Amino acid sequence: MARTSYRYIDWTLGADPAQPSHRRIECADCPAASGDSPGQLGPDRWALQHAGATGHRGYRETVISHLRATPAEDA
């Protein structure tokens, strides 16, 4: 009979360097939104311009970050 052995390892979870994060800011007072952007400046600028043009002050931010699990000994 063949013997089987198992090796349990620890894993880490971190940002996937091959996939950039994306941000989107939505107005909480109307359906307007910045659109998706890999950087912070575009959505922030949109929100400030929208606030200046409309007087709207509430916003929601959505950030999508891609993650990768790797064995701890590879980290």
C-alpha positions as CSV (number, residue, x, y, z in Angstrom):
1,M,0.0,0.0,0.0
2,A,1.3,3.5,-1.0
3,R,1.8,6.0,1.8
4,T,0.8,9.6,1.3
5,S,2.1,12.5,3.2
6,Y,0.7,16.0,3.2
7,R,2.6,19.2,3.7
8,Y,0.6,22.1,5.0
9,I,1.9,25.6,4.2
10,D,1.0,29.1,5.2
11,W,-0.3,31.5,2.5
12,T,-0.2,35.3,2.1
13,L,-2.5,37.5,0.3
14,G,-1.3,40.7,-1.4
15,A,-1.7,43.1,-4.3
16,D,-1.3,41.6,-7.8
17,P,1.4,43.7,-9.4
18,A,0.3,42.7,-12.9
19,Q,-3.2,44.2,-12.3
20,P,-3.7,47.8,-11.4
21,S,-6.4,48.9,-9.0
22,H,-9.3,50.9,-10.3
23,R,-11.3,53.6,-8.6
24,R,-14.7,55.1,-9.3
25,I,-16.5,57.9,-7.4
26,E,-20.3,58.3,-7.6
27,C,-22.4,61.2,-6.5
28,A,-24.7,60.3,-3.5
29,D,-27.2,63.0,-4.6
30,C,-27.7,62.1,-8.3
31,P,-26.7,59.2,-10.6
32,A,-23.5,60.9,-11.9
33,A,-20.2,59.1,-11.6
34,S,-16.6,59.6,-12.6
35,G,-16.1,56.4,-14.5
36,D,-13.4,53.8,-13.8
37,S,-9.8,55.0,-13.5
38,P,-6.5,53.3,-12.6
39,G,-5.3,56.5,-10.8
40,Q,-6.6,58.6,-8.0
41,L,-6.4,62.0,-9.6
42,G,-9.1,61.6,-12.3
43,P,-12.0,60.5,-10.0
44,D,-11.0,63.1,-7.4
45,R,-10.9,65.9,-9.9
46,W,-14.3,64.8,-11.3
47,A,-15.9,64.8,-7.8
48,L,-14.5,68.3,-7.0
49,Q,-15.7,69.7,-10.4
50,H,-19.1,68.0,-9.9
51,A,-19.4,69.5,-6.4
52,G,-18.5,73.0,-7.7
53,A,-21.0,72.7,-10.6
54,T,-23.9,71.2,-8.6
55,G,-23.4,71.9,-4.9
56,H,-23.6,68.2,-4.2
57,R,-21.4,67.2,-1.3
58,G,-21.9,63.4,-0.8
59,Y,-19.9,60.8,-2.7
60,R,-19.2,57.1,-2.7
61,E,-15.9,55.6,-3.7
62,T,-15.5,52.1,-5.1
63,V,-12.0,50.6,-5.3
64,I,-11.3,47.3,-7.1
65,S,-8.0,45.8,-6.2
66,H,-6.7,42.5,-7.7
67,L,-5.1,40.2,-5.2
68,R,-2.9,37.2,-5.5
69,A,-2.4,34.4,-3.0
70,T,1.1,33.0,-2.7
71,P,2.8,30.5,-0.5
72,A,4.5,32.2,2.5
73,E,7.9,30.8,1.6
74,D,7.7,32.6,-1.8
75,A,6.9,35.9,-0.3
